[in-house]
Amino acid sequence: MGRYSLAEKYTTRALELRESKLGKKNMAVAASYNNYGVLHYNLGQYNESEKDFTQALDIIKSNKQDNGMPYAIVMNNKAMLFQSIGRNDLAARILEEAVTVSLKLESKTSRNHLLFLSNLALMYQQAGKYPEAELIYQGLSMRFDRSKPEFANLLNNFATLYMVMKKDTLVEGCSKILLLFTKPISEKKSDLR
């Protein structure tokens, strides 16, 4: 808990400095509230986290930036909070908006956009909306860099979805790809002959 108290101290100080030097409606202040929201979320202080994310969004909207990436990032974080406390329908709507905003701003393969889509697919999966989750996972499998850990995580989520859907042959396919992903480089080279 010691590191969290130190993190809270520094986050509070950053917020105070930004408010005093830049004004309470500055976008940097919104970023501080987002950071505070993430910290409170990690501490399990969900009411405080929601207030922080709402404050960040209010500042972003007052700056007419509700079509920018900071808005999408805070929306993603707020959606994850709502999912954690069982407000799944609201979480999905918020995350869908974050995905829409990020797609307008970045490419379909940008890190933020892929993260938001991955979160949405996982949210659909946990809500039992398997066809929606599968569709997103299929799209993501074409966009993720196959050499990155995020791709392995995607395959793991995909395999879990297929297990629930009783698509055993597809689970096996995901598992084989995951095994290739985890082999040491020397073994991978021998597989390429």
C-alpha positions as CSV (number, residue, x, y, z in Angstrom):
1,M,0.0,0.0,0.0
2,G,3.0,2.3,0.5
3,R,3.6,2.9,-3.2
4,Y,-0.1,3.8,-3.7
5,S,0.1,6.4,-0.9
6,L,3.2,7.9,-2.6
7,A,1.4,7.8,-6.0
8,E,-1.6,9.6,-4.4
9,K,0.7,12.2,-2.9
10,Y,2.4,12.9,-6.3
11,T,-0.9,12.8,-8.2
12,T,-2.4,15.3,-5.8
13,R,0.6,17.6,-6.1
14,A,0.5,17.4,-9.9
15,L,-3.2,18.3,-9.9
16,E,-2.7,21.2,-7.5
17,L,0.2,22.6,-9.5
18,R,-1.6,22.3,-12.8
19,E,-4.8,23.9,-11.4
20,S,-2.8,26.8,-9.9
21,K,-0.5,27.4,-12.9
22,L,-2.8,26.6,-15.8
23,G,-6.3,27.1,-14.5
24,K,-9.0,24.6,-13.5
25,K,-10.3,24.1,-17.1
26,N,-6.9,23.3,-18.7
27,M,-6.6,20.0,-20.6
28,A,-3.5,19.1,-18.4
29,V,-5.8,19.3,-15.4
30,A,-8.2,16.9,-17.1
31,A,-5.2,14.5,-17.6
32,S,-4.5,14.8,-13.9
33,Y,-8.1,13.9,-13.0
34,N,-7.9,10.9,-15.4
35,N,-4.7,9.8,-13.6
36,Y,-6.4,10.2,-10.3
37,G,-9.4,8.2,-11.5
38,V,-7.0,5.3,-12.5
39,L,-5.3,5.5,-9.1
40,H,-8.6,5.4,-7.2
41,Y,-9.8,2.6,-9.4
42,N,-6.6,0.6,-8.6
43,L,-7.2,1.3,-4.9
44,G,-10.8,0.0,-5.2
45,Q,-12.2,3.5,-4.5
46,Y,-14.8,3.3,-7.2
47,N,-17.0,6.2,-6.2
48,E,-13.9,8.5,-6.1
49,S,-12.7,7.1,-9.4
50,E,-16.1,7.8,-11.1
51,K,-16.0,11.4,-9.8
52,D,-12.5,11.9,-11.2
53,F,-13.3,10.5,-14.6
54,T,-16.5,12.7,-14.7
55,Q,-14.4,15.7,-13.7
56,A,-11.9,15.0,-16.5
57,L,-14.7,14.5,-19.1
58,D,-16.3,17.8,-18.0
59,I,-13.1,19.7,-18.5
60,I,-12.5,18.0,-21.9
61,K,-16.0,18.9,-23.0
62,S,-15.6,22.5,-21.8
63,N,-12.6,22.7,-24.1
64,K,-14.7,21.3,-27.0
65,Q,-12.3,18.4,-27.2
66,D,-14.9,15.6,-26.9
67,N,-13.9,14.3,-30.3
68,G,-10.2,13.9,-29.3
69,M,-8.1,11.1,-28.0
70,P,-8.0,12.4,-24.4
71,Y,-11.8,12.1,-24.4
72,A,-11.6,8.5,-25.8
73,I,-9.0,7.5,-23.3
74,V,-11.0,8.7,-20.3
75,M,-14.2,7.1,-21.7
76,N,-12.3,3.8,-22.0
77,N,-11.2,4.1,-18.4
78,K,-14.6,5.0,-17.2
79,A,-16.1,2.1,-19.1
80,M,-13.6,-0.3,-17.4
81,L,-14.7,1.2,-14.0
82,F,-18.4,0.6,-14.8
83,Q,-17.7,-2.9,-15.9
84,S,-15.9,-3.6,-12.7
85,I,-18.9,-2.5,-10.6
86,G,-21.4,-4.5,-12.7
87,R,-22.9,-1.6,-14.8
88,N,-22.2,-3.5,-18.0
89,D,-24.7,-2.0,-20.4
90,L,-23.5,1.5,-19.5
91,A,-19.9,0.4,-19.8
92,A,-20.5,-1.0,-23.2
93,R,-22.2,2.1,-24.5
94,I,-19.3,4.3,-23.2
95,L,-16.7,2.0,-24.6
96,E,-18.5,1.9,-28.0
97,E,-18.2,5.7,-28.0
98,A,-14.5,5.6,-27.2
99,V,-14.0,3.2,-30.1
100,T,-15.9,5.4,-32.5
101,V,-13.9,8.5,-31.5
102,S,-10.6,6.7,-31.7
103,L,-11.4,5.3,-35.1
104,K,-12.0,8.9,-36.4
105,L,-8.6,10.0,-35.1
106,E,-6.3,7.1,-35.6
107,S,-5.7,4.3,-37.9
108,K,-7.3,0.9,-37.4
109,T,-4.0,-0.4,-36.2
110,S,-3.1,2.3,-33.6
111,R,-2.4,1.0,-30.1
112,N,-5.2,3.0,-28.5
113,H,-7.8,1.9,-31.0
114,L,-6.8,-1.8,-30.7
115,L,-6.9,-1.6,-26.9
116,F,-10.4,-0.1,-26.9
117,L,-11.6,-2.7,-29.4
118,S,-10.0,-5.5,-27.4
119,N,-11.7,-4.2,-24.2
120,L,-15.0,-4.0,-26.0
121,A,-14.7,-7.6,-27.3
122,L,-13.8,-8.8,-23.8
123,M,-16.8,-6.9,-22.4
124,Y,-19.1,-8.4,-24.9
125,Q,-17.7,-11.9,-24.2
126,Q,-18.3,-11.5,-20.5
127,A,-21.8,-10.3,-21.1
128,G,-22.6,-13.4,-23.2
129,K,-22.7,-11.5,-26.5
130,Y,-20.5,-14.1,-28.2
131,P,-21.2,-13.3,-31.9
132,E,-20.3,-9.6,-31.3
133,A,-17.1,-10.5,-29.4
134,E,-16.1,-13.1,-32.1
135,L,-16.6,-10.5,-34.8
136,I,-14.3,-8.0,-33.0
137,Y,-11.7,-10.6,-32.2
138,Q,-11.6,-11.7,-35.9
139,G,-11.0,-8.2,-37.0
140,L,-8.3,-7.7,-34.3
141,S,-6.5,-10.8,-35.3
142,M,-5.8,-9.2,-38.7
143,R,-4.6,-5.9,-37.2
144,F,-2.4,-6.9,-34.3
145,D,1.3,-7.3,-34.9
146,R,1.8,-11.0,-34.5
147,S,5.2,-10.6,-32.8
148,K,3.8,-8.6,-29.9
149,P,2.5,-9.9,-26.6
150,E,-0.8,-8.3,-27.2
151,F,-1.4,-10.8,-30.0
152,A,-0.8,-13.7,-27.6
153,N,-3.3,-12.1,-25.2
154,L,-5.8,-11.7,-28.1
155,L,-5.4,-15.4,-29.0
156,N,-5.9,-16.3,-25.3
157,N,-9.2,-14.3,-25.2
158,F,-10.2,-15.8,-28.6
159,A,-9.6,-19.4,-27.3
160,T,-11.5,-18.7,-24.1
161,L,-14.5,-17.4,-26.2
162,Y,-14.3,-20.5,-28.4
163,M,-14.3,-22.7,-25.4
164,V,-17.5,-21.1,-24.1
165,M,-19.0,-21.4,-27.6
166,K,-18.0,-25.1,-27.7
167,K,-16.0,-24.6,-30.9
168,D,-13.2,-27.0,-29.9
169,T,-11.4,-27.1,-33.2
170,L,-11.0,-23.4,-33.1
171,V,-9.7,-23.5,-29.5
172,E,-7.1,-26.0,-30.7
173,G,-6.1,-23.7,-33.5
174,C,-5.6,-20.8,-31.1
175,S,-3.6,-23.0,-28.8
176,K,-1.3,-24.2,-31.5
177,I,-0.5,-20.6,-32.5
178,L,0.0,-19.7,-28.9
179,L,2.5,-22.5,-28.5
180,L,4.5,-21.2,-31.5
181,F,4.4,-17.7,-30.0
182,T,5.9,-19.0,-26.7
183,K,8.7,-21.1,-28.2
184,P,12.3,-19.8,-27.8
185,I,13.7,-18.1,-30.9
186,S,16.1,-20.9,-31.6
187,E,13.2,-23.4,-31.8
188,K,11.3,-21.0,-34.1
189,K,14.1,-20.9,-36.6
190,S,14.2,-24.7,-36.8
191,D,10.4,-24.6,-37.6
192,L,11.0,-22.4,-40.6
193,R,13.1,-24.9,-42.6
